[in-house]
Amino acid sequence: MKINGDNMDQLTHYSVMKEQTIELLAIKPNGIYVDCTLGGGGHSEEILKRLTNGHLYCFDLDMYAINKASERLKKYLDKVSFIHANYAEIKEKLAEQNISQVDGILYDLGVSSFQLDDDSRGFSYRFDAKLDMRMNQEQVLSAYDVVNDYSEQALTKILFEYGEEKFARKIAAEIVKNRKIKPIETTFELVEIIKKSLPAKVLRQTGHPAKQTFQAIRIEVNQELESLKKSITDAFDLLNKDGRIVVITFHSLEDRIVKNLFKEKTTLDLPQGLPFIPEGMSIDYELVNKKIILADDSELNENHRSHSAKLRAIKKIK
């Protein structure tokens, strides 16, 4: 499905765990909030409904997402600002808006539904399209470049680390072998190469055989994990007292980063049996939910992409 004026509205975005997310943000009507992953604007709309004199700053790498969401949020334009930038730049971009402290920051990670469902973007193994996978259509590096230019060693590393793909070495070797004959240009060409690399018993398993490879390449193209680490690290510095960071993750790599960063902020690494906490050391944050929150049955029935979602939240207490 190509993006044009006639069919833009056919591409929709489902906001995962919307009610639980808004509850965890504990929105103050006069507060300052940041939606680091605007997407279709579903979470942003719920935040804006609850603001009176507050303001919401929305980040997205995808100008299509910003244009689509700004139309959805047009009645709130007096209290929302859109920022076309990577959320890794959260501190710098908010500083340009004279914002140094906020009351809540939201991350709904992964690819938006409309990005996956738009066959022109090359994110999905379900549609035949040019290899792309760029969230920011203005950047140079695309999935085509990764697949056709990266060394076999680099491809193996990416597929293993970012896709947790057991057959990373075989898939990388098959990619290099095929691109010597001709460039690998489309998603379906890549899918066929992946299938040729996998044992028959793996191909018979449930789930698409290209899922992990496509995830790995997408993460590399958009530098997702590095951006996430930097952004959340900076987000801690931006929080007011009682401010919250709420994160929805969709795969183990993202969730591990969030879990570890939250753990670092809510625990002290002290020798066992120490009778006192040394001066200058304190815990300034606490977990809002001790256990991860998963989508309930009604949402799981409505949206299959919610099955892998995990929701975590942290609060600044000092």
N, C-alpha and C positions, 0 to 999 in steps of 0.2 A: 504493500500500500504506500503510494507516494504521498508526500506531504504537499498539499496545495490548499487553496482556499475552499475548495469544494468538499474536501474530506478531512480537514484538520480535526473537526469535532467528533469524527468517528473513532479516534484514538482516545481511549480513556485510561484513567489511572485509579487504582484501588488503594485507598489509604489503610494500611495494615494496623490493626489494634488501635484504632483511632480513640475510642472512649478511654481505654486504659492509659494511653499516652497522655491525653489531656489531663486526666486525673493526677498522674504522677508529676506533671509540670506545676500543679498547684498555682494556677495563673492568678496574678494580682491585676485588677482592672487598670492600675496606673503603671504597671511594670514594663520593662524593656525586655523583649524576647527575640531569639534568633532561630529561624528555621534554616538549618544548614543544607537541607536537601528539599528544596521547594517542590520539585516534581509537578504533579497535577494540581497542587495547592489544597489538597484535602485537609491535611493537618493545619496548615496555615489558616484556612478559613475558620476552623474551630477555635484557634487561638484568638483571631481577630474578633470573633463574636463575643468574646469575654473581656475585651479591652474597651476602656472608656477613654482615658487620656494617655493610655500606654501606646507603645509602638512596637512593630514587628519588622525585623530585617531578614530578608529571604535571600539565600544564596542558591545559585544553580549554575553549572557549567554549560547547560544546554539552553540556548536562546529560544528554541521552540517551547521548552517548558516554561520559561519566563513569560513569553507572549501568551501562551495558553492560560497560565495561572493568573496573569494580570487581568485577563478578560473575566475570569471567574470571580476575581476579588475586586472588581471595579467599584463596588459600593464602599470599599474600605480604603480607597487610595489615599485618604488623609492620614492614615495611621499605618501604612505599610511602605517599605522601600525594598526595591529589587536590586540585587547585586550580582552581576554576571562575573563570577569568579569561583575559583576552587575554594572550598571551605578550609583548606590548609592556610589560607590567607585571612582567616577570620579576624585576628587581632589587628592586622594592618588595615584591612578594609573597613572595619568598624571605627578605627582611629580616624580615618578620612571623613567619617560621619560625626566626629567628635564624641564617640561612644567609647568609654573605657570600662564600664561596669554594666552587667545585665542581670536579669532575674531568672532567666531560663534559656537553655539551648537544646534544640532537638536535632537528632540525626536519625533519618530513616534511610538506611544504607542500601547498597545494591543498585540494580537497574530499575527504572520506573517501568510500570506496566506498558505505557504507551511506547517506550523505547523498544521493549521486547516485541511488541505487537506491530511495530512499523517495519515492514520487510526491507525498506530502503536503508536501514541503519546498520544492518549486518551484525546485530547482537545475537540473533537466534539461529539455532541449528534447525529450526522448523521451517524457515523460509530460505529460498535460494536468492542470494543477494551478493553484491560486491563485499568483500571482507573490509569492514570498517571498524565498528565498535568504539568510535570516539564519542564520548559524552559531550566534549567541546568540539564542535564541528570546525572551529578555527585553528585547532592545533594540527601539527604536521604529522606526527606519528600515528599510524593506523594499524589495524590488525594485519592488513596486507604487508606492511613493512616488517612486522614482527615475524610473520610466517615465511616471508621470502628472503629476508636479509639477515636474520639472527643466525649465529652459528649453531651447529647441532648441539654443542655443549650448553650454550645459553638456553636453547629451547628445552632441552632436557631439564635444566635447573628450574625454569619457569613452570613447566608442566608438573614437576614433582612438588615444588614448594607452594605454588599458588593454586594448583588444581588437585593436589594430593593424589595424583594419578600414578598408580602402580606400574603402568606400562609406559611411563614417560620416555624412557630411552628408546623403545621400539617405535613409538609414535614420532619422536623427533627424527629418528633415522629415516623413517618412511617419508616424512615431509621433505627432508633434504634430497632424498633419492628422486622424488617426483618433481621437485622444482628445478632440478637439473634438466629435465625434459622440457618443461614449460612452466611459467609462473603460476602459482596457485592463486586464483583470482576470486573465487566465490566460496560462500559458506558450504554449499553442497559438495564442491570439490574437496574441501577440507574434511567434511564428514566422511566421504568415501575413503579418504586416506586413513583416517582414524579407524574406520571399520576394518580396513585391510590389516591394521597393525594389531588387532586384538584377537585373542583366542575365541573359538566358537562358543565355549561355555560362558564367556563374559558377554558376548553378543546376545545370548539367550536370556540373560538376566533382565529384570525389570529396570526401567530407567533408560534414558538415551545414552548410548555409548560415547557421545561427543560432549556431554555436559561438563565434565571436569576440565577437558582441554579448552573449551570455549570460555569457561570461567577464568582459567589461568591467563589466557591471552587478553581477555578484557581487563583483568586486574593490572597486567603489565602495561597495556596501552594507556590506561587512565591513572596509573601510579596510585591505585586506591589505598593500599595498606600504608604506604609512607604518608600519604595525605591524612589518613585517619589518625595516625599516631601524633602527627604534628598538631592537627586541629584540636584534638581532645586535650593534649598537653597545654595548649594555649587557652583553651576554653576554661580550664580550672582557674587561671589567673583573672578571667573576666567576671567571675561570679560574685555578686553581692552576697552578704550573709543571708542564709535561707534560700539562695539561688540553687537551681537544679540543672543537671545535665541528664537528658533522657535519650537512650540509644536503642534503636531496633536493628538487630543484625540478622543476616540470612545465611551465613555459613560459618564454619568453625574458625576460620582464620580471622575474620572480623571479630567474632565473639571473644576469642582468646585475647586479642589486643585490648578490647574494652574491659574484659574481666581483670586482666593484669594491671591496667592503668588505674582502675577503680580500687583494686586491692592495695596498690602502692600508696594511695591517698587515705586509706581507711585503717591501715595497720602500721605499727612501729616495729622496726627490726631491732629488738633489744635482747641482750643476753638473758637467758632464763634465770628466774629467781631474783632479778634486780629489784631492790626494795622501793625504788622511786624512779620517776621519769626525769631524766636529766633536764636541766634548764635549757630552754630554747627548743625543746622537742615536744611536739603536741600533735594530736590528730585534729585536723580542721574540717574533715569531711566524714559523712556517714552514708552507708547504703540505705536507700529508701526502701528497697525490697531485698530482703536477704536471699530469697530464691528468685531465679529468673521467672518471668511471666511469659506464658505461652498463649497463643490464640485459643479462644473457647470453641466449643463444638459448633455453635451457630456460624461463627466466622469461617471455620475450617470447611464447612459445607458450602459456604458462599464463594470462597476464594482459595483455590488450591495453592497459591503462592504464600499463603499464611502458614503453611505446614512447617516450614523451616525457621520461622521468625522467632526471635528471642528478644525480650524487652528487659532492659536494665536501667536503673536510675540511681543517681548519687546527689547528695545535698551538702552544701557548705554550711557548717554549723558555727564557725568562728570568723 
